Amino acid sequence: MRYWLESHDASGLLAAAIRAVEGPGACLSLEGDLSSYALWALVDASDQPIAPLVRTTQDPLLGFVVIPLSPQNVAVVLRATSRPPKLGEDSPIVHVQIAVGPRLVFGAYDNFHPDCTFIDGMPYEALVEMQRHGVIGKFEPAVD
């Protein structure tokens, strides 16, 4: 089930989303000013979009990277996105997406704006736990 989320800790939310899906077939895309993040050296990182991870902003063209969520890449991504300037409001990373195969399972657009952040497939109990720990505020099912 897909839920809309209100993020209170964008770095913590991204970490939870990554940990829920990491492994073969899972990829992350980041879009924004990526110049202060050492992400291009990650194993199999690419600046080429792959379905369903595509650029969200075409003008102005922002930095874009797709990163397979292998264990070694996950450790680097989590370190990079948890240090200042972190994620969320005023972060140089504007759009974040996670896909498993052809399915988009996480999207946080416009700096984790509450109207633009969703997760798909995470158990309700895990969302309640993230809410209890202050990672997210309210969450509600997405209506198709």
N, CA, C and O atoms as a MOPAC input file, in Angstrom:
PM7 MOZYME 1SCF
protein

 N      0.84400 1    -1.17800 1     0.00000 1
 C      0.00000 1     0.00000 1     0.00000 1
 C      0.89000 1     1.24200 1     0.00000 1
 O      1.92900 1     1.26800 1     0.65900 1
 N      0.48500 1     2.24500 1    -0.72600 1
 C      1.22100 1     3.50800 1    -0.81300 1
 C      0.67800 1     4.48900 1     0.22500 1
 O     -0.53200 1     4.62400 1     0.41000 1
 N      1.62800 1     5.18100 1     0.90700 1
 C      1.27600 1     6.17600 1     1.91500 1
 C      1.95900 1     7.50000 1     1.59600 1
 O      3.11000 1     7.53200 1     1.16100 1
 N      1.24000 1     8.57900 1     1.81700 1
 C      1.83600 1     9.91400 1     1.79800 1
 C      2.41700 1    10.17200 1     3.17700 1
 O      1.80500 1     9.82600 1     4.18700 1
 N      3.59700 1    10.78000 1     3.22400 1
 C      4.30900 1    10.95600 1     4.48500 1
 C      4.64700 1    12.42100 1     4.74200 1
 O      4.91500 1    13.18300 1     3.81300 1
 N      4.62900 1    12.79400 1     5.99900 1
 C      5.15000 1    14.08200 1     6.43800 1
 C      6.47700 1    13.79300 1     7.14000 1
 O      6.50200 1    13.22200 1     8.23000 1
 N      7.56300 1    14.18800 1     6.51100 1
 C      8.88700 1    13.88900 1     7.04700 1
 C      9.27800 1    14.88900 1     8.12500 1
 O      9.16600 1    16.09900 1     7.92900 1
 N      9.73800 1    14.37500 1     9.26900 1
 C     10.31800 1    15.22700 1    10.31300 1
 C     11.83000 1    15.07000 1    10.36200 1
 O     12.53200 1    15.94200 1    10.87400 1
 N     12.33100 1    13.96200 1     9.83200 1
 C     13.76400 1    13.67500 1     9.77900 1
 C     14.02400 1    13.02500 1     8.42100 1
 O     13.96800 1    11.80200 1     8.28900 1
 N     14.30900 1    13.85100 1     7.41300 1
 C     14.44000 1    13.36400 1     6.04500 1
 C     15.55800 1    12.33200 1     5.91300 1
 O     15.39200 1    11.33500 1     5.21000 1
 N     16.68500 1    12.55400 1     6.57100 1
 C     17.79200 1    11.59300 1     6.49600 1
 C     17.39200 1    10.25700 1     7.12200 1
 O     17.72100 1     9.19700 1     6.58900 1
 N     16.69200 1    10.30400 1     8.23900 1
 C     16.21500 1     9.08600 1     8.87700 1
 C     15.17800 1     8.36100 1     8.04400 1
 O     15.16500 1     7.13100 1     7.99000 1
 N     14.31100 1     9.11900 1     7.39600 1
 C     13.29800 1     8.52700 1     6.52100 1
 C     13.95400 1     7.84200 1     5.33500 1
 O     13.59400 1     6.71600 1     4.99100 1
 N     14.91500 1     8.51000 1     4.70500 1
 C     15.61700 1     7.88600 1     3.58200 1
 C     16.33100 1     6.62000 1     4.03600 1
 O     16.29400 1     5.60800 1     3.33500 1
 N     16.97500 1     6.65900 1     5.18700 1
 C     17.67300 1     5.47500 1     5.70000 1
 C     16.69600 1     4.31600 1     5.89600 1
 O     17.01000 1     3.18100 1     5.54100 1
 N     15.52800 1     4.58500 1     6.45100 1
 C     14.52700 1     3.53000 1     6.66400 1
 C     14.02800 1     2.97800 1     5.33000 1
 O     13.85300 1     1.76800 1     5.18700 1
 N     13.80100 1     3.84700 1     4.36500 1
 C     13.33500 1     3.40100 1     3.04700 1
 C     14.39000 1     2.54600 1     2.35900 1
 O     14.06600 1     1.52100 1     1.75800 1
 N     15.64600 1     2.96000 1     2.44300 1
 C     16.73400 1     2.19600 1     1.82800 1
 C     16.85900 1     0.83300 1     2.49600 1
 O     16.95000 1    -0.18900 1     1.81500 1
 N     16.86400 1     0.81700 1     3.80900 1
 C     17.03200 1    -0.45800 1     4.53700 1
 C     15.88800 1    -1.42000 1     4.25700 1
 O     16.07400 1    -2.63500 1     4.31800 1
 N     14.70900 1    -0.89400 1     3.95200 1
 C     13.55800 1    -1.75000 1     3.67400 1
 C     13.68200 1    -2.48000 1     2.33900 1
 O     13.05100 1    -3.51900 1     2.14300 1
 N     14.49300 1    -1.94300 1     1.41500 1
 C     14.53500 1    -2.52400 1     0.06500 1
 C     15.92300 1    -2.87300 1    -0.44400 1
 O     16.03700 1    -3.47900 1    -1.50900 1
 N     16.98500 1    -2.51500 1     0.27100 1
 C     18.34400 1    -2.68800 1    -0.26100 1
 C     18.59100 1    -4.10700 1    -0.73000 1
 O     18.06000 1    -5.06900 1    -0.17400 1
 N     19.40800 1    -4.21800 1    -1.76500 1
 C     19.76300 1    -5.52100 1    -2.30100 1
 C     19.61900 1    -5.54600 1    -3.80500 1
 O     19.42400 1    -4.50500 1    -4.43300 1
 N     19.71500 1    -6.73500 1    -4.39000 1
 C     19.65600 1    -6.86200 1    -5.85000 1
 C     18.37100 1    -6.26600 1    -6.42400 1
 O     17.27600 1    -6.52100 1    -5.92400 1
 N     18.52200 1    -5.48200 1    -7.46400 1
 C     17.38000 1    -4.88700 1    -8.15000 1
 C     16.91400 1    -3.56900 1    -7.58100 1
 O     16.05700 1    -2.91700 1    -8.17700 1
 N     17.45400 1    -3.15200 1    -6.44000 1
 C     17.04700 1    -1.88600 1    -5.82900 1
 C     18.04100 1    -0.79100 1    -6.20600 1
 O     19.25400 1    -0.99100 1    -6.13900 1
 N     17.51800 1     0.36100 1    -6.60100 1
 C     18.35400 1     1.50300 1    -6.97800 1
 C     17.76700 1     2.77700 1    -6.40900 1
 O     16.56200 1     2.88800 1    -6.18300 1
 N     18.64100 1     3.72500 1    -6.18500 1
 C     18.30300 1     5.04300 1    -5.65500 1
 C     18.70600 1     6.08200 1    -6.69000 1
 O     19.74800 1     5.94900 1    -7.33200 1
 N     17.88700 1     7.11400 1    -6.85500 1
 C     18.33200 1     8.25300 1    -7.65500 1
 C     18.25900 1     9.51100 1    -6.79900 1
 O     17.33900 1     9.69500 1    -6.00300 1
 N     19.24600 1    10.35900 1    -6.98600 1
 C     19.31000 1    11.65800 1    -6.31400 1
 C     19.42500 1    12.72100 1    -7.38900 1
 O     20.09500 1    12.53100 1    -8.40400 1
 N     18.76100 1    13.84200 1    -7.15300 1
 C     18.78800 1    14.92900 1    -8.11600 1
 C     18.93300 1    16.24500 1    -7.36800 1
 O     18.23600 1    16.48800 1    -6.38300 1
 N     19.83400 1    17.08300 1    -7.83500 1
 C     20.06500 1    18.37700 1    -7.20400 1
 C     21.50400 1    18.80100 1    -7.41400 1
 O     22.14300 1    18.38100 1    -8.37900 1
 N     22.01400 1    19.62200 1    -6.53000 1
 C     23.42500 1    20.01800 1    -6.57000 1
 C     24.19700 1    18.95000 1    -5.80400 1
 O     24.24800 1    18.97000 1    -4.57400 1
 N     24.78800 1    18.03000 1    -6.53100 1
 C     25.45700 1    16.88000 1    -5.92800 1
 C     26.95300 1    17.09000 1    -5.77300 1
 O     27.67600 1    16.15400 1    -5.43100 1
 N     27.42700 1    18.29900 1    -6.01900 1
 C     28.87000 1    18.56700 1    -6.05100 1
 C     29.56700 1    18.33000 1    -4.70400 1
 O     30.76700 1    18.05400 1    -4.68200 1
 N     28.85300 1    18.43000 1    -3.59900 1
 C     29.50200 1    18.23400 1    -2.29600 1
 C     29.36200 1    16.80200 1    -1.78000 1
 O     29.74300 1    16.51000 1    -0.64700 1
 N     28.81800 1    15.91600 1    -2.60500 1
 C     28.63700 1    14.52400 1    -2.21600 1
 C     29.55100 1    13.65200 1    -3.06900 1
 O     29.56900 1    13.79400 1    -4.29100 1
 N     30.29100 1    12.77500 1    -2.46300 1
 C     31.21200 1    11.88400 1    -3.18400 1
 C     30.46200 1    10.61800 1    -3.59700 1
 O     30.66100 1     9.54900 1    -3.02000 1
 N     29.60300 1    10.75300 1    -4.59900 1
 C     28.75600 1     9.63300 1    -4.98500 1
 C     29.15000 1     8.99500 1    -6.31700 1
 O     28.75800 1     7.86300 1    -6.60200 1
 N     29.91500 1     9.70600 1    -7.12400 1
 C     30.23800 1     9.19200 1    -8.45900 1
 C     31.18600 1     8.01300 1    -8.40100 1
 O     31.25200 1     7.23600 1    -9.35200 1
 N     31.92000 1     7.85800 1    -7.31700 1
 C     32.86600 1     6.75100 1    -7.20300 1
 C     32.19600 1     5.45800 1    -6.72500 1
 O     32.85700 1     4.42300 1    -6.63000 1
 N     30.92100 1     5.50400 1    -6.43100 1
 C     30.23600 1     4.31300 1    -5.95500 1
 C     30.16000 1     3.25500 1    -7.05100 1
 O     30.14400 1     3.57500 1    -8.24000 1
 N     30.11500 1     2.01200 1    -6.64200 1
 C     30.08300 1     0.90000 1    -7.58400 1
 C     28.84300 1     0.99300 1    -8.47800 1
 O     27.71000 1     1.01200 1    -7.99600 1
 N     29.08600 1     1.05000 1    -9.78600 1
 C     28.03700 1     1.07800 1   -10.81600 1
 C     27.12900 1     2.30800 1   -10.76800 1
 O     26.02900 1     2.27100 1   -11.31800 1
 N     27.55700 1     3.38500 1   -10.13000 1
 C     26.78200 1     4.63100 1   -10.16000 1
 C     26.80400 1     5.18300 1   -11.58400 1
 O     27.78400 1     5.02400 1   -12.31200 1
 N     25.70700 1     5.83200 1   -11.96600 1
 C     25.58700 1     6.33900 1   -13.32900 1
 C     24.80400 1     7.64300 1   -13.33900 1
 O     23.95600 1     7.87900 1   -12.47900 1
 N     25.09700 1     8.47900 1   -14.31800 1
 C     24.30700 1     9.70400 1   -14.48100 1
 C     23.19300 1     9.51300 1   -15.50200 1
 O     22.54300 1    10.47700 1   -15.90600 1
 N     22.97600 1     8.27400 1   -15.91800 1
 C     21.93500 1     7.96100 1   -16.90500 1
 C     20.66700 1     7.45000 1   -16.22800 1
 O     20.72600 1     6.51900 1   -15.42500 1
 N     19.52600 1     8.04900 1   -16.54500 1
 C     18.25900 1     7.58100 1   -15.98300 1
 C     17.96400 1     6.13900 1   -16.42100 1
 O     18.34100 1     5.72100 1   -17.51600 1
 N     17.29200 1     5.40200 1   -15.55600 1
 C     16.78700 1     4.07400 1   -15.88900 1
 C     15.34700 1     4.01700 1   -15.39600 1
 O     15.03100 1     4.54400 1   -14.33000 1
 N     14.48900 1     3.38800 1   -16.15800 1
 C     13.08000 1     3.31700 1   -15.76000 1
 C     12.96600 1     2.55800 1   -14.44700 1
 O     13.57900 1     1.50000 1   -14.30600 1
 N     12.22500 1     3.04700 1   -13.50500 1
 C     11.42100 1     4.26100 1   -13.48300 1
 C     12.13900 1     5.48400 1   -12.88900 1
 O     11.49900 1     6.50100 1   -12.61900 1
 N     13.46600 1     5.39100 1   -12.68400 1
 C     14.21700 1     6.50100 1   -12.07700 1
 C     14.65500 1     7.47300 1   -13.16200 1
 O     15.66300 1     7.26600 1   -13.83700 1
 N     13.88100 1     8.52700 1   -13.31200 1
 C     14.15300 1     9.51700 1   -14.35100 1
 C     14.30700 1    10.89200 1   -13.71700 1
 O     13.90300 1    11.11700 1   -12.57700 1
 N     14.89400 1    11.79600 1   -14.47200 1
 C     15.01600 1    13.17300 1   -13.99500 1
 C     13.62700 1    13.76200 1   -13.77600 1
 O     12.70700 1    13.53200 1   -14.56100 1
 N     13.49600 1    14.51700 1   -12.70700 1
 C     12.23300 1    15.16300 1   -12.39900 1
 C     12.21500 1    16.60200 1   -12.89800 1
 O     11.17300 1    17.10700 1   -13.31700 1
 N     13.36300 1    17.25400 1   -12.85200 1
 C     13.47700 1    18.65100 1   -13.28100 1
 C     14.31400 1    18.72000 1   -14.54900 1
 O     15.45100 1    18.24900 1   -14.57700 1
 N     13.75100 1    19.30500 1   -15.59400 1
 C     14.46500 1    19.44300 1   -16.86500 1
 C     15.08400 1    20.82600 1   -17.04700 1
 O     16.06500 1    20.98400 1   -17.77300 1
 N     14.50300 1    21.83100 1   -16.37900 1
 C     15.00900 1    23.19100 1   -16.53800 1
 C     14.87900 1    23.92400 1   -15.21000 1
 O     13.75800 1    24.20900 1   -14.78700 1
 N     15.96200 1    24.23500 1   -14.54800 1
 C     17.33500 1    24.00500 1   -14.97700 1
 C     17.71100 1    22.52900 1   -14.77100 1
 O     17.16800 1    21.85500 1   -13.89500 1
 N     18.63400 1    22.05100 1   -15.58100 1
 C     19.09100 1    20.68600 1   -15.46700 1
 C     19.92600 1    20.54900 1   -14.19300 1
 O     20.92500 1    21.24800 1   -14.02600 1
 N     19.51900 1    19.65600 1   -13.30200 1
 C     20.19500 1    19.44300 1   -12.02700 1
 C     21.11400 1    18.22800 1   -12.13000 1
 O     20.97000 1    17.41200 1   -13.04100 1
 N     22.05300 1    18.11100 1   -11.20100 1
 C     22.86700 1    16.91100 1   -11.13400 1
 C     21.97600 1    15.71500 1   -10.89000 1
 O     20.94400 1    15.82700 1   -10.22800 1
 N     22.36500 1    14.57800 1   -11.41700 1
 C     21.52800 1    13.38300 1   -11.31800 1
 C     22.43000 1    12.17100 1   -11.22900 1
 O     23.39300 1    12.05400 1   -11.98700 1
 N     22.12600 1    11.25700 1   -10.30000 1
 C     22.88900 1    10.00900 1   -10.17400 1
 C     21.93300 1     8.87800 1    -9.79600 1
 O     21.02200 1     9.04900 1    -8.98600 1
 N     22.17200 1     7.71700 1   -10.41200 1
 C     21.46100 1     6.48900 1   -10.06900 1
 C     22.48100 1     5.56700 1    -9.41800 1
 O     23.56300 1     5.34000 1    -9.95900 1
 N     22.12500 1     5.03600 1    -8.24700 1
 C     23.05300 1     4.22700 1    -7.45400 1
 C     22.38800 1     2.89800 1    -7.09000 1
 O     21.34100 1     2.88800 1    -6.44300 1
 N     22.98600 1     1.78000 1    -7.50100 1
 C     22.46800 1     0.48600 1    -7.04000 1
 C     22.62800 1     0.37500 1    -5.51800 1
 O     23.64200 1     0.79600 1    -4.96100 1
 N     21.63700 1    -0.18500 1    -4.86800 1
 C     21.66100 1    -0.26600 1    -3.40600 1
 C     22.31000 1    -1.55700 1    -2.92400 1
 O     21.68300 1    -2.37200 1    -2.24600 1
 N     23.56800 1    -1.72400 1    -3.28500 1
 C     24.38300 1    -2.82700 1    -2.78500 1
 C     24.84300 1    -2.46500 1    -1.37500 1
 O     24.83400 1    -1.28700 1    -1.02000 1
 N     25.24200 1    -3.43800 1    -0.56400 1
 C     25.65700 1    -3.12500 1     0.81300 1
 C     26.74900 1    -2.05600 1     0.89800 1
 O     26.66400 1    -1.16700 1     1.74500 1
 N     27.77800 1    -2.12300 1     0.03800 1
 C     28.84100 1    -1.11600 1     0.11500 1
 C     28.34100 1     0.26700 1    -0.30500 1
 O     28.76100 1     1.26900 1     0.27300 1
 N     27.45900 1     0.33800 1    -1.29300 1
 C     26.91200 1     1.63900 1    -1.70000 1
 C     25.97900 1     2.21000 1    -0.64400 1
 O     25.97900 1     3.41800 1    -0.40600 1
 N     25.18900 1     1.36000 1    -0.01200 1
 C     24.25600 1     1.82500 1     1.02000 1
 C     25.00900 1     2.51500 1     2.14200 1
 O     24.59700 1     3.58500 1     2.59100 1
 N     26.08600 1     1.93500 1     2.59600 1
 C     26.85800 1     2.53000 1     3.69200 1
 C     27.34700 1     3.93200 1     3.32600 1
 O     27.28400 1     4.84500 1     4.14900 1
 N     27.82700 1     4.10200 1     2.11200 1
 C     28.33400 1     5.41100 1     1.67600 1
 C     27.19000 1     6.41300 1     1.53500 1
 O     27.31300 1     7.55900 1     1.96900 1
 N     26.09000 1     5.99200 1     0.93600 1
 C     24.94200 1     6.88700 1     0.74800 1
 C     24.40100 1     7.33900 1     2.09800 1
 O     24.12000 1     8.52400 1     2.28200 1
 N     24.25200 1     6.42800 1     3.03500 1
 C     23.70800 1     6.79900 1     4.34300 1
 C     24.62800 1     7.76500 1     5.07500 1
 O     24.16000 1     8.69400 1     5.73400 1
 N     25.92600 1     7.55200 1     4.96100 1
 C     26.87600 1     8.48900 1     5.57200 1
 C     26.77700 1     9.86800 1     4.91200 1
 O     26.74200 1    10.88900 1     5.59800 1
 N     26.73100 1     9.88800 1     3.59100 1
 C     26.72200 1    11.15400 1     2.85300 1
 C     25.44900 1    11.95400 1     3.10800 1
 O     25.50100 1    13.18100 1     3.19900 1
 N     24.30700 1    11.27800 1     3.22600 1
 C     23.03900 1    11.99600 1     3.37100 1
 C     22.65700 1    12.28200 1     4.82000 1
 O     21.63100 1    12.91000 1     5.08000 1
 N     23.47600 1    11.82400 1     5.76000 1
 C     23.16300 1    12.10100 1     7.16400 1
 C     24.04700 1    13.19900 1     7.74800 1
 O     23.85800 1    13.60100 1     8.89600 1
 N     24.99900 1    13.67900 1     6.97700 1
 C     25.86700 1    14.75400 1     7.45800 1
 C     25.35600 1    16.08000 1     6.89400 1
 O     24.63300 1    16.07800 1     5.89700 1
 N     25.70900 1    17.19600 1     7.49800 1
 C     25.26800 1    18.48200 1     6.96100 1
 C     25.71600 1    18.63500 1     5.51500 1
 O     26.84000 1    18.26200 1     5.17900 1
 N     24.88000 1    19.16200 1     4.67400 1
 C     23.59800 1    19.80500 1     4.90300 1
 C     22.41100 1    18.86600 1     4.97500 1
 O     21.26900 1    19.31400 1     4.87500 1
 N     22.65100 1    17.57800 1     5.14500 1
 C     21.60400 1    16.57500 1     5.29400 1
 C     20.58900 1    16.64700 1     4.16700 1
 O     20.92000 1    17.02200 1     3.04200 1
 N     19.36200 1    16.28700 1     4.47500 1
 C     18.27900 1    16.28200 1     3.50200 1
 C     17.11300 1    17.07600 1     4.05600 1
 O     17.04500 1    17.35300 1     5.25300 1
 N     16.20900 1    17.43500 1     3.18400 1
 C     15.01900 1    18.16100 1     3.60000 1
 C     15.09100 1    19.59600 1     3.14400 1
 O     15.75000 1    19.91200 1     2.15300 1
 N     14.41900 1    20.45900 1     3.86100 1
 C     14.32800 1    21.86600 1     3.49100 1
 C     15.71700 1    22.48100 1     3.32700 1
 O     16.58200 1    22.32900 1     4.19000 1
 N     15.91500 1    23.16800 1     2.22000 1
 C     17.16900 1    23.86200 1     1.89100 1
 C     18.33600 1    22.93300 1     1.58300 1
 O     19.46800 1    23.40200 1     1.46800 1
 N     18.10000 1    21.64000 1     1.44800 1
 C     19.16500 1    20.70800 1     1.08100 1
 C     19.49600 1    20.86400 1    -0.39900 1
 O     18.61200 1    21.16900 1    -1.20000 1
 N     20.75800 1    20.65800 1    -0.77200 1
 C     21.09400 1    20.68600 1    -2.19400 1
 C     20.50800 1    19.49600 1    -2.95700 1
 O     20.39400 1    19.54900 1    -4.18200 1
 N     20.13600 1    18.42800 1    -2.25200 1
 C     19.45700 1    17.30000 1    -2.90100 1
 C     17.96800 1    17.59900 1    -2.88700 1
 O     17.34700 1    17.66600 1    -1.82700 1
 N     17.40200 1    17.77900 1    -4.07600 1
 C     16.02300 1    18.23800 1    -4.20700 1
 C     15.03800 1    17.07500 1    -4.34300 1
 O     13.96300 1    17.09000 1    -3.74400 1
 N     15.41600 1    16.06200 1    -5.13900 1
 C     14.50600 1    14.94200 1    -5.41700 1
 C     15.22600 1    13.61900 1    -5.13600 1
 O     16.38900 1    13.44000 1    -5.49700 1
 N     14.51200 1    12.70100 1    -4.48600 1
 C     15.04000 1    11.38300 1    -4.16000 1
 C     14.00100 1    10.35000 1    -4.58800 1
 O     12.80900 1    10.50500 1    -4.32400 1
 N     14.46900 1     9.29700 1    -5.25000 1
 C     13.58000 1     8.21200 1    -5.64900 1
 C     14.26800 1     6.87700 1    -5.37400 1
 O     15.49300 1     6.77400 1    -5.45000 1
 N     13.47200 1     5.86000 1    -5.05400 1
 C     13.97300 1     4.49800 1    -4.91700 1
 C     13.06100 1     3.59500 1    -5.73100 1
 O     11.83700 1     3.71600 1    -5.69000 1
 N     13.68600 1     2.68700 1    -6.47200 1
 C     12.93600 1     1.69300 1    -7.24600 1
 C     13.48200 1     0.31500 1    -6.94400 1
 O     14.66700 1     0.13400 1    -6.66400 1
 N     12.59000 1    -0.64200 1    -7.01100 1
 C     12.97600 1    -2.04900 1    -6.97800 1
 C     12.49200 1    -2.60900 1    -8.30400 1
 O     11.29100 1    -2.74000 1    -8.54200 1
 N     13.45600 1    -2.94000 1    -9.16800 1
 C     13.09400 1    -3.34600 1   -10.52100 1
 C     12.33600 1    -2.20500 1   -11.19200 1
 O     12.77700 1    -1.05700 1   -11.14100 1
 N     11.21000 1    -2.50800 1   -11.81600 1
 C     10.46200 1    -1.46500 1   -12.51900 1
 C      9.49200 1    -0.67700 1   -11.63300 1
 O      8.76900 1     0.18600 1   -12.13000 1
 N      9.47000 1    -0.96400 1   -10.33300 1
 C      8.47500 1    -0.36100 1    -9.43100 1
 C      9.08300 1     0.73600 1    -8.57200 1
 O     10.05700 1     0.50200 1    -7.85700 1
 N      8.51400 1     1.92600 1    -8.64100 1
 C      8.92000 1     3.04800 1    -7.79800 1
 C      8.30600 1     2.83400 1    -6.41500 1
 O      7.08500 1     2.77000 1    -6.27600 1
 N      9.16500 1     2.72200 1    -5.38600 1
 C      8.67300 1     2.40400 1    -4.04200 1
 C      8.83300 1     3.56300 1    -3.05800 1
 O      8.28100 1     3.52400 1    -1.95800 1
 N      9.58200 1     4.58600 1    -3.44800 1
 C      9.76400 1     5.74400 1    -2.57800 1
 C     10.02300 1     6.95800 1    -3.44500 1
 O     10.78100 1     6.89900 1    -4.41300 1
 N      9.39600 1     8.04300 1    -3.09000 1
 C      9.64900 1     9.30500 1    -3.77300 1
 C      9.56600 1    10.44000 1    -2.77700 1
 O      8.61100 1    10.53900 1    -2.00600 1
 N     10.56900 1    11.29200 1    -2.79800 1
 C     10.58800 1    12.49000 1    -1.95500 1
 C     11.02700 1    13.62600 1    -2.86300 1
 O     12.20500 1    13.74700 1    -3.19900 1
 N     10.09200 1    14.43900 1    -3.24900 1
 C     10.33900 1    15.50300 1    -4.21700 1
 C     10.25900 1    16.85900 1    -3.52800 1
 O      9.67500 1    16.99400 1    -2.45300 1
 N     10.84800 1    17.84500 1    -4.15800 1
 C     10.81800 1    19.21800 1    -3.63600 1
 C     11.27000 1    19.27100 1    -2.17900 1
 O     10.58100 1    19.81600 1    -1.31600 1
 N     12.45200 1    18.68700 1    -1.92500 1
 C     13.06800 1    18.70600 1    -0.58800 1
 C     12.18400 1    18.05500 1     0.48100 1
 O     12.02200 1    18.59700 1     1.57500 1
 N     11.62300 1    16.90900 1     0.16300 1
 C     10.78800 1    16.14300 1     1.09300 1
 C      9.53000 1    16.90600 1     1.49000 1
 O      9.07600 1    16.81600 1     2.63100 1
 N      8.97000 1    17.65600 1     0.54500 1
 C      7.72200 1    18.37800 1     0.80700 1
 C      6.63000 1    17.36500 1     1.17400 1
 O      6.53700 1    16.31600 1     0.53700 1
 N      5.79800 1    17.65700 1     2.19500 1
 C      4.79500 1    16.68300 1     2.64000 1
 C      3.77100 1    16.30000 1     1.57400 1
 O      3.20100 1    15.21100 1     1.63900 1
 N      3.53100 1    17.15800 1     0.61200 1
 C      2.60000 1    16.82100 1    -0.46400 1
 C      3.27300 1    16.01200 1    -1.56400 1
 O      2.62100 1    15.60000 1    -2.52300 1
 N      4.57700 1    15.78500 1    -1.42800 1
 C      5.35200 1    15.16400 1    -2.50300 1
 C      6.23000 1    14.02300 1    -2.00600 1
 O      7.22700 1    13.69600 1    -2.65000 1
 N      5.88900 1    13.41200 1    -0.88400 1
 C      6.71200 1    12.34400 1    -0.32300 1
 C      5.83100 1    11.12600 1    -0.06800 1
 O      4.82200 1    11.21600 1     0.63200 1
 N      6.21900 1     9.97800 1    -0.64300 1
 C      5.43900 1     8.75400 1    -0.47800 1
 C      6.35100 1     7.54700 1    -0.29700 1
 O      7.53300 1     7.57200 1    -0.64100 1
 N      5.76700 1     6.50200 1     0.24800 1
 C      6.42800 1     5.20000 1     0.32500 1
 C      5.39000 1     4.15400 1    -0.03500 1
 O      4.21200 1     4.29100 1     0.29500 1
 N      5.83400 1     3.11600 1    -0.71100 1
 C      4.93000 1     2.07000 1    -1.17500 1
 C      5.47900 1     0.71600 1    -0.72600 1
 O      6.62400 1     0.37600 1    -1.02700 1
 N      4.67700 1    -0.04200 1    -0.02100 1
 C      5.06700 1    -1.38500 1     0.36700 1
 C      5.65300 1    -1.52100 1     1.75800 1
 O      5.98700 1    -2.63100 1     2.17200 1
 N      5.78800 1    -0.43100 1     2.49100 1
 C      6.29700 1    -0.54200 1     3.85800 1
 C      5.12800 1    -0.91200 1     4.77200 1
 O      4.05300 1    -0.32300 1     4.66700 1
 N      5.32800 1    -1.87600 1     5.66100 1
 C      4.24700 1    -2.28000 1     6.57100 1
 C      3.77500 1    -1.11100 1     7.45100 1
 O      4.56200 1    -0.26000 1     7.86400 1
 N      2.48700 1    -1.10300 1     7.71700 1
 C      1.87100 1    -0.08400 1     8.55600 1
 C      2.58400 1     0.02100 1     9.90300 1
 O      2.80400 1     1.12100 1    10.40900 1
 N      2.94000 1    -1.11600 1    10.47700 1
 C      3.59700 1    -1.13700 1    11.79200 1
 C      4.94700 1    -0.40500 1    11.75100 1
 O      5.32300 1     0.26700 1    12.71200 1
 N      5.66400 1    -0.54000 1    10.64000 1
 C      6.95000 1     0.15600 1    10.49100 1
 C      6.74100 1     1.66400 1    10.42600 1
 O      7.54500 1     2.43000 1    10.95700 1
 N      5.66600 1     2.08600 1     9.77700 1
 C      5.35700 1     3.51600 1     9.71300 1
 C      4.99600 1     4.05600 1    11.09800 1
 O      5.41600 1     5.15300 1    11.46700 1
 N      4.22400 1     3.29000 1    11.85800 1
 C      3.87000 1     3.69600 1    13.22300 1
 C      5.14100 1     3.83700 1    14.05800 1
 O      5.27600 1     4.78200 1    14.83600 1
 N      6.06900 1     2.90000 1    13.89400 1
 C      7.32700 1     2.94300 1    14.64300 1
 C      8.14900 1     4.18600 1    14.25100 1
 O      8.72500 1     4.84600 1    15.11600 1
 N      8.20100 1     4.50100 1    12.95100 1
 C      8.92100 1     5.71300 1    12.51800 1
 C      8.25300 1     6.96600 1    13.07800 1
 O      8.93100 1     7.92700 1    13.44100 1
 N      6.94600 1     6.95400 1    13.14500 1
 C      6.21500 1     8.08200 1    13.72000 1
 C      6.54200 1     8.21000 1    15.21000 1
 O      6.75800 1     9.31400 1    15.71000 1
 N      6.57500 1     7.09400 1    15.90500 1
 C      6.87500 1     7.09000 1    17.34400 1
 C      8.26800 1     7.64100 1    17.62800 1
 O      8.48500 1     8.27600 1    18.66000 1
 N      9.21300 1     7.40100 1    16.72000 1
 C     10.59100 1     7.87100 1    16.88800 1
 C     10.83200 1     9.25500 1    16.28200 1
 O     11.96600 1     9.73400 1    16.27300 1
 N      9.77900 1     9.89800 1    15.77900 1
 C      9.91200 1    11.25300 1    15.26400 1
 C     10.50900 1    11.36400 1    13.87400 1
 O     10.88200 1    12.45700 1    13.44900 1
 N     10.60600 1    10.25500 1    13.15800 1
 C     11.14200 1    10.30100 1    11.79000 1
 C     10.10300 1    10.88700 1    10.84400 1
 O     10.42500 1    11.66900 1     9.95000 1
 N      8.84000 1    10.48900 1    11.06100 1
 C      7.74100 1    11.05700 1    10.27400 1
 C      6.68200 1    11.59400 1    11.22100 1
 O      6.59600 1    11.19300 1    12.38100 1
 N      5.88600 1    12.50500 1    10.70300 1
 C      4.72700 1    12.99800 1    11.42000 1
 C      3.53800 1    12.15600 1    10.97900 1
 O      3.51400 1    10.93800 1    11.15500 1
 N      2.57600 1    12.81800 1    10.41500 1
 C      1.39600 1    12.06800 1     9.97500 1
 C      1.71900 1    11.30000 1     8.69100 1
 O      2.62100 1    11.65100 1     7.93000 1
 N      0.94400 1    10.24600 1     8.49000 1
 C      0.99500 1     9.49900 1     7.23200 1
 C     -0.42200 1     9.04500 1     6.92500 1
 O     -1.21500 1     8.78000 1     7.82900 1
 N     -0.72700 1     8.96100 1     5.64600 1
 C     -2.06900 1     8.56600 1     5.25400 1
 C     -2.02300 1     7.78600 1     3.95800 1
 O     -1.16300 1     8.02600 1     3.11000 1
 N     -2.94800 1     6.84900 1     3.80400 1
 C     -2.97600 1     6.05600 1     2.57400 1
 C     -3.20300 1     6.95800 1     1.35500 1
 O     -3.98000 1     7.91200 1     1.40200 1
 N     -2.51600 1     6.63400 1     0.28200 1
 C     -2.72200 1     7.35000 1    -0.97100 1
 C     -3.97000 1     6.77700 1    -1.63400 1
 O     -4.13900 1     5.56000 1    -1.71400 1
 N     -4.81200 1     7.63300 1    -2.09000 1
 C     -6.04100 1     7.21000 1    -2.76700 1
 C     -5.77700 1     7.30800 1    -4.26200 1
 O     -5.39700 1     8.35700 1    -4.78300 1
 N     -5.99300 1     6.16900 1    -4.94100 1
 C     -5.75700 1     6.15100 1    -6.40100 1
 C     -6.88900 1     6.74800 1    -7.16800 1
 O     -6.84100 1     6.80500 1    -8.39600 1

